[in-house]
Amino acid sequence: MPAGAEDGEAEWPDDADESAFLSDAAARGESQVPVGDRSGAPTLDARLPPLDELVKRVPADVRRVLDELFRAKFTRVRKYAATAGTEAPP
């Protein structure tokens, strides 16, 4: 087992492994760089729509689930001493 590898944990490939993989992929005729469709990408000077308009595009049930999952919920109020958190870390 390589030094520093944990039990059951795969070792990250080094540069030689990556180079061998890429040359094998090229020999099989695979593209080494994914080709993206940039025709729909906004340009830097494009004006973005208002946030309210973007929110309206998201279906109501999806907004409801996102709100449920990511909204902060206050469950109780606690009072801490004024000096809490001012001591030196251990």
DSSP file (Angstrom, degrees, kcal/mol; ACC not computed):
  #  RESIDUE AA STRUCTURE BP1 BP2  ACC     N-H-->O    O-->H-N    N-H-->O    O-->H-N    TCO  KAPPA ALPHA  PHI   PSI    X-CA   Y-CA   Z-CA
    1    1 A M              0   0    0      0, 0.0     3,-0.1     0, 0.0     6,-0.0   0.000 360.0 360.0 360.0 136.8    0.0    0.0    0.0
    2    2 A P    >   -     0   0    0      0, 0.0     3,-1.6     0, 0.0     2,-0.1  -0.251 360.0 -91.0 -63.7 152.1    1.4    3.5   -0.9
    3    3 A A  T 3  S+     0   0    0      1,-0.2     3,-0.1     0, 0.0     0, 0.0  -0.418 111.1  17.1 -64.2 134.1    2.6    5.7    2.0
    4    4 A G  T 3  S+     0   0    0      1,-0.3     2,-0.4    -2,-0.1    -1,-0.2   0.319  89.9 130.1  88.8  -8.4   -0.2    7.9    3.3
    5    5 A A    <   -     0   0    0     -3,-1.6    -1,-0.3     1,-0.0     2,-0.1  -0.662  52.2-135.7 -82.9 133.8   -3.1    5.9    1.7
    6    6 A E    >   -     0   0    0     -2,-0.4     3,-1.8     1,-0.1     2,-0.2  -0.407  36.4 -81.1 -79.9 160.0   -5.9    5.1    4.2
    7    7 A D  T 3  S+     0   0    0      1,-0.3    -1,-0.1    -2,-0.1     3,-0.1  -0.454 117.2   5.9 -62.1 128.5   -7.5    1.6    4.3
    8    8 A G  T 3  S+     0   0    0      1,-0.2     2,-0.5    -2,-0.2    -1,-0.3   0.507 102.8 120.7  77.8   4.1  -10.1    1.3    1.5
    9    9 A E    <   -     0   0    0     -3,-1.8    -1,-0.2     0, 0.0     2,-0.2  -0.882  61.2-128.9-106.2 129.9   -9.1    4.7    0.1
   10   10 A A        -     0   0    0     -2,-0.5     2,-0.3    -3,-0.1    -4,-0.1  -0.487  22.6-117.9 -77.0 144.4   -7.9    4.9   -3.5
   11   11 A E        -     0   0    0     -2,-0.2    -1,-0.1    -6,-0.1     3,-0.1  -0.627  29.9-113.5 -80.4 138.9   -4.7    6.7   -4.3
   12   12 A W        -     0   0    0     -2,-0.3    -1,-0.1     1,-0.1     0, 0.0  -0.527  39.2-106.3 -70.8 135.6   -5.1    9.8   -6.5
   13   13 A P        -     0   0    0      0, 0.0    -1,-0.1     0, 0.0     2,-0.1  -0.312  32.6-135.9 -65.3 145.9   -3.3    9.2   -9.9
   14   14 A D     >  -     0   0    0     -3,-0.1     4,-2.2     1,-0.0     5,-0.2  -0.255  35.2 -85.3 -90.2-175.3    0.0   11.0  -10.5
   15   15 A D  H  > S+     0   0    0      1,-0.2     4,-2.5     2,-0.2     5,-0.2   0.854 127.6  53.3 -62.1 -36.5    1.1   12.9  -13.6
   16   16 A A  H  > S+     0   0    0      2,-0.2     4,-2.3     1,-0.2    -1,-0.2   0.915 109.7  48.1 -66.6 -42.0    2.5    9.7  -15.2
   17   17 A D  H  > S+     0   0    0      2,-0.2     4,-2.3     1,-0.2    -2,-0.2   0.914 113.4  47.8 -62.9 -42.6   -0.9    7.8  -14.7
   18   18 A E  H  X S+     0   0    0     -4,-2.2     4,-2.6     2,-0.2    -2,-0.2   0.914 111.2  50.4 -65.9 -42.0   -2.8   10.7  -16.1
   19   19 A S  H  X S+     0   0    0     -4,-2.5     4,-2.2     1,-0.2    -1,-0.2   0.904 111.1  48.9 -62.3 -41.9   -0.5   11.0  -19.1
   20   20 A A  H  X S+     0   0    0     -4,-2.3     4,-2.2     2,-0.2    -1,-0.2   0.906 111.5  49.8 -64.6 -41.4   -0.9    7.3  -19.8
   21   21 A F  H  X S+     0   0    0     -4,-2.3     4,-2.3     1,-0.2    -2,-0.2   0.927 111.6  48.1 -62.8 -44.9   -4.6    7.5  -19.6
   22   22 A L  H  X S+     0   0    0     -4,-2.6     4,-2.3     1,-0.2    -1,-0.2   0.877 111.4  49.4 -66.0 -37.4   -4.8   10.5  -21.9
   23   23 A S  H  X S+     0   0    0     -4,-2.2     4,-2.0     2,-0.2    -1,-0.2   0.885 111.3  49.7 -69.9 -36.1   -2.6    8.8  -24.5
   24   24 A D  H  X S+     0   0    0     -4,-2.2     4,-1.4     2,-0.2    -2,-0.2   0.904 111.3  49.7 -64.7 -40.2   -4.7    5.6  -24.4
   25   25 A A  H  <>S+     0   0    0     -4,-2.3     5,-2.6     1,-0.2     4,-0.4   0.900 110.4  49.9 -64.8 -40.7   -7.8    7.7  -24.8
   26   26 A A  H ><5S+     0   0    0     -4,-2.3     3,-1.0     1,-0.2    -1,-0.2   0.874 107.3  54.7 -65.6 -36.7   -6.2    9.5  -27.8
   27   27 A A  H 3<5S+     0   0    0     -4,-2.0    -1,-0.2     1,-0.3    -2,-0.2   0.820 107.0  51.1 -66.0 -30.3   -5.3    6.1  -29.3
   28   28 A R  T 3<5S-     0   0    0     -4,-1.4    -1,-0.3    -5,-0.1    -2,-0.2   0.526 121.6-110.6 -82.9  -5.4   -8.9    5.1  -29.1
   29   29 A G  T < 5 +     0   0    0     -3,-1.0    -3,-0.2    -4,-0.4     2,-0.2   0.618  66.1 149.9  88.4  13.3  -10.0    8.3  -30.8
   30   30 A E      < -     0   0    0     -5,-2.6    -1,-0.3    -6,-0.2     2,-0.3  -0.547  51.9-110.5 -80.9 145.4  -11.6    9.9  -27.8
   31   31 A S        -     0   0    0     -2,-0.2    -1,-0.1     1,-0.1    -5,-0.0  -0.554  19.8-156.8 -72.9 135.2  -11.6   13.7  -27.5
   32   32 A Q  S    S+     0   0    0     -2,-0.3    -1,-0.1     1,-0.2    -6,-0.0   0.695  80.7  49.0 -87.7 -19.4   -9.4   14.9  -24.7
   33   33 A V  S    S-     0   0    0      0, 0.0    -1,-0.2     0, 0.0     2,-0.1  -0.980  90.0-122.7-121.2 122.9  -11.1   18.2  -24.3
   34   34 A P        -     0   0    0      0, 0.0     2,-0.6     0, 0.0    -2,-0.0  -0.383  23.1-131.4 -64.1 139.4  -14.9   18.3  -23.9
   35   35 A V        -     0   0    0     -2,-0.1     2,-0.3    -4,-0.0    -4,-0.0  -0.831  25.6-162.6 -95.1 120.1  -16.6   20.4  -26.5
   36   36 A G        -     0   0    0     -2,-0.6     2,-1.0     2,-0.0     3,-0.0  -0.730  23.2-120.5-103.3 151.9  -19.1   22.8  -25.0
   37   37 A D        +     0   0    0     -2,-0.3     3,-0.5     1,-0.1     4,-0.0  -0.805  33.4 173.8 -89.9 104.0  -21.9   24.7  -26.7
   38   38 A R    >   +     0   0    0     -2,-1.0     3,-1.0     1,-0.2    -1,-0.1   0.323  52.9  97.2 -94.6   7.2  -21.0   28.3  -25.9
   39   39 A S  T 3  S+     0   0    0      1,-0.2    -1,-0.2    -3,-0.0    -2,-0.0   0.813  87.8  44.3 -68.2 -27.0  -23.7   29.8  -28.1
   40   40 A G  T 3  S+     0   0    0     -3,-0.5    -1,-0.2     2,-0.1    -2,-0.1   0.437  86.4 114.3 -95.2   0.8  -26.1   30.2  -25.1
   41   41 A A    <   -     0   0    0     -3,-1.0     2,-0.1     1,-0.1    -3,-0.0  -0.531  69.8-119.5 -74.5 134.4  -23.4   31.6  -22.8
   42   42 A P        -     0   0    0      0, 0.0     2,-0.2     0, 0.0    -1,-0.1  -0.377  24.0-124.3 -70.6 151.2  -24.1   35.2  -21.8
   43   43 A T    >   -     0   0    0      1,-0.1     3,-1.4    -2,-0.1     0, 0.0  -0.495  26.2-105.6 -89.4 166.2  -21.5   37.8  -22.6
   44   44 A L  T 3  S+     0   0    0      1,-0.3    -1,-0.1    -2,-0.2     0, 0.0   0.815 119.0  46.6 -64.0 -31.1  -19.9   40.1  -20.0
   45   45 A D  T 3  S+     0   0    0      2,-0.1    -1,-0.3     0, 0.0     2,-0.2   0.370  84.5 119.5 -95.0   7.5  -21.9   43.1  -21.1
   46   46 A A    <   -     0   0    0     -3,-1.4     2,-0.4     1,-0.1     0, 0.0  -0.483  66.2-122.2 -73.0 141.0  -25.3   41.3  -21.3
   47   47 A R        -     0   0    0     -2,-0.2    -1,-0.1     1,-0.0    -2,-0.1  -0.707  23.3-138.4 -84.3 130.0  -28.0   42.7  -18.9
   48   48 A L        -     0   0    0     -2,-0.4     3,-0.1     1,-0.1    -1,-0.0  -0.602  23.3-107.1 -85.7 148.7  -29.4   40.1  -16.5
   49   49 A P        -     0   0    0      0, 0.0    -1,-0.1     0, 0.0     5,-0.1  -0.312  47.7 -83.9 -69.7 159.9  -33.1   39.9  -15.8
   50   50 A P     >  -     0   0    0      0, 0.0     4,-1.7     0, 0.0     3,-0.5  -0.266  37.0-116.2 -61.9 151.8  -34.4   41.1  -12.4
   51   51 A L  H  > S+     0   0    0      1,-0.2     4,-2.6     2,-0.2     5,-0.2   0.876 114.1  58.0 -58.8 -40.3  -34.2   38.6   -9.6
   52   52 A D  H  > S+     0   0    0      1,-0.2     4,-1.8     2,-0.2    -1,-0.2   0.879 105.5  50.6 -59.5 -37.8  -38.0   38.6   -9.2
   53   53 A E  H  > S+     0   0    0     -3,-0.5     4,-0.8     2,-0.2    -1,-0.2   0.896 110.5  48.8 -67.1 -39.9  -38.4   37.5  -12.9
   54   54 A L  H >X S+     0   0    0     -4,-1.7     3,-0.7     1,-0.2     4,-0.6   0.896 109.2  52.4 -66.5 -39.6  -35.9   34.7  -12.4
   55   55 A V  H >< S+     0   0    0     -4,-2.6     3,-1.1     1,-0.2    -1,-0.2   0.876 104.2  57.1 -63.5 -37.1  -37.7   33.5   -9.3
   56   56 A K  H 3< S+     0   0    0     -4,-1.8    -1,-0.2     1,-0.2    -2,-0.2   0.757  98.2  62.4 -66.0 -23.4  -41.0   33.4  -11.2
   57   57 A R  H << S+     0   0    0     -4,-0.8    -1,-0.2    -3,-0.7    -2,-0.2   0.735  86.8  84.6 -74.1 -21.7  -39.4   31.0  -13.7
   58   58 A V  S << S-     0   0    0     -3,-1.1     5,-0.1    -4,-0.6     0, 0.0  -0.697  94.1-108.6 -82.8 127.7  -38.8   28.4  -10.9
   59   59 A P     >  -     0   0    0      0, 0.0     4,-2.3     0, 0.0     3,-0.3  -0.186  24.4-119.1 -56.2 147.9  -41.9   26.2  -10.4
   60   60 A A  H  > S+     0   0    0      1,-0.2     4,-2.3     2,-0.2     5,-0.2   0.863 112.0  53.0 -59.9 -40.2  -43.8   26.9   -7.2
   61   61 A D  H  > S+     0   0    0      1,-0.2     4,-2.0     2,-0.2    -1,-0.2   0.866 109.9  48.9 -66.6 -33.6  -43.4   23.4   -5.8
   62   62 A V  H  > S+     0   0    0     -3,-0.3     4,-2.7     2,-0.2     5,-0.2   0.916 110.8  50.1 -69.5 -42.6  -39.6   23.6   -6.4
   63   63 A R  H  X S+     0   0    0     -4,-2.3     4,-2.5     1,-0.2    -2,-0.2   0.897 109.8  52.0 -60.5 -39.6  -39.5   27.0   -4.6
   64   64 A R  H  X S+     0   0    0     -4,-2.3     4,-2.2     2,-0.2    -1,-0.2   0.919 111.5  45.5 -64.0 -44.5  -41.4   25.5   -1.7
   65   65 A V  H  X S+     0   0    0     -4,-2.0     4,-2.5     2,-0.2    -2,-0.2   0.922 113.5  49.5 -66.2 -43.5  -39.0   22.6   -1.3
   66   66 A L  H  X S+     0   0    0     -4,-2.7     4,-2.6     1,-0.2     5,-0.3   0.903 111.0  50.3 -61.4 -40.8  -35.9   24.8   -1.6
   67   67 A D  H  X S+     0   0    0     -4,-2.5     4,-1.6    -5,-0.2    -1,-0.2   0.910 111.8  48.0 -62.9 -42.0  -37.4   27.1    1.0
   68   68 A E  H  < S+     0   0    0     -4,-2.2    -2,-0.2     1,-0.2    -1,-0.2   0.890 117.0  42.5 -65.3 -40.2  -38.1   24.2    3.3
   69   69 A L  H  < S+     0   0    0     -4,-2.5    -2,-0.2     1,-0.2    -1,-0.2   0.861 126.3  26.8 -76.6 -36.3  -34.5   22.8    2.8
   70   70 A F  H  < S+     0   0    0     -4,-2.6     2,-0.3    -5,-0.2    -2,-0.2   0.473  88.8 105.7-114.1  -2.5  -32.5   25.9    3.0
   71   71 A R  S  < S-     0   0    0     -4,-1.6     2,-0.2    -5,-0.3    -4,-0.0  -0.604  73.9-114.9 -79.8 138.6  -34.3   28.5    5.1
   72   72 A A        -     0   0    0     -2,-0.3     2,-0.5     1,-0.0    -2,-0.1  -0.514  29.1-155.5 -71.3 137.8  -33.0   29.0    8.6
   73   73 A K        -     0   0    0     -2,-0.2     2,-0.6    -3,-0.0    -1,-0.0  -0.972   5.8-146.4-119.6 126.7  -35.4   27.9   11.3
   74   74 A F        +     0   0    0     -2,-0.5     3,-0.1     1,-0.2    -2,-0.0  -0.813  22.4 170.7 -92.0 121.5  -35.2   29.4   14.7
   75   75 A T        -     0   0    0     -2,-0.6     2,-0.3     1,-0.3    -1,-0.2   0.718  61.7  -5.7-104.7 -26.0  -36.1   26.8   17.3
   76   76 A R        -     0   0    0      2,-0.0     2,-0.4     0, 0.0    -1,-0.3  -0.987  60.2-121.5-161.9 164.1  -35.3   28.6   20.6
   77   77 A V        -     0   0    0     -2,-0.3     2,-0.4    -3,-0.1    -3,-0.0  -0.932  26.6-174.0-113.5 134.0  -33.7   31.7   22.0
   78   78 A R        -     0   0    0     -2,-0.4     2,-0.5     2,-0.0    -2,-0.0  -0.946  17.1-141.8-125.6 148.5  -30.7   31.5   24.4
   79   79 A K        -     0   0    0     -2,-0.4     2,-0.3     0, 0.0    -2,-0.0  -0.949  19.9-164.0-109.9 127.2  -29.0   34.2   26.3
   80   80 A Y        -     0   0    0     -2,-0.5    -2,-0.0     1,-0.1     2,-0.0  -0.763  29.9 -94.7-107.6 154.4  -25.2   34.0   26.6
   81   81 A A    >   -     0   0    0     -2,-0.3     3,-1.8     1,-0.1    -1,-0.1  -0.328  35.2-116.9 -62.7 149.4  -22.9   35.8   29.0
   82   82 A A  T 3  S+     0   0    0      1,-0.3    -1,-0.1     3,-0.0    -2,-0.0   0.737 115.2  51.6 -62.4 -22.6  -21.5   39.0   27.6
   83   83 A T  T >  S+     0   0    0      2,-0.1     3,-1.9     3,-0.0     4,-0.4   0.431  78.3 127.3 -94.9   0.8  -18.0   37.5   27.8
   84   84 A A  T <  S+     0   0    0     -3,-1.8    -4,-0.1     1,-0.3     0, 0.0  -0.372  78.0  13.5 -62.3 129.6  -18.8   34.2   26.0
   85   85 A G  T 3  S+     0   0    0     -2,-0.1    -1,-0.3     3,-0.1    -2,-0.1   0.447  99.3  99.5  87.5   0.9  -16.4   33.6   23.1
   86   86 A T    <   +     0   0    0     -3,-1.9    -2,-0.1     2,-0.1    -3,-0.0   0.587  56.7  99.2 -95.4 -10.5  -13.8   36.2   24.3
   87   87 A E  S    S-     0   0    0     -4,-0.4     0, 0.0     1,-0.1     0, 0.0  -0.327  86.8 -89.2 -74.3 160.6  -11.4   33.8   25.9
   88   88 A A        -     0   0    0      1,-0.1    -1,-0.1     2,-0.1    -2,-0.1  -0.386  46.9-105.7 -67.8 143.5   -8.3   32.5   24.2
   89   89 A P              0   0    0      0, 0.0    -1,-0.1     0, 0.0    -3,-0.0  -0.320 360.0 360.0 -66.6 154.8   -8.7   29.4   22.0
   90   90 A P              0   0    0      0, 0.0    -2,-0.1     0, 0.0     0, 0.0   0.505 360.0 360.0 -66.3 360.0   -7.2   26.2   23.5
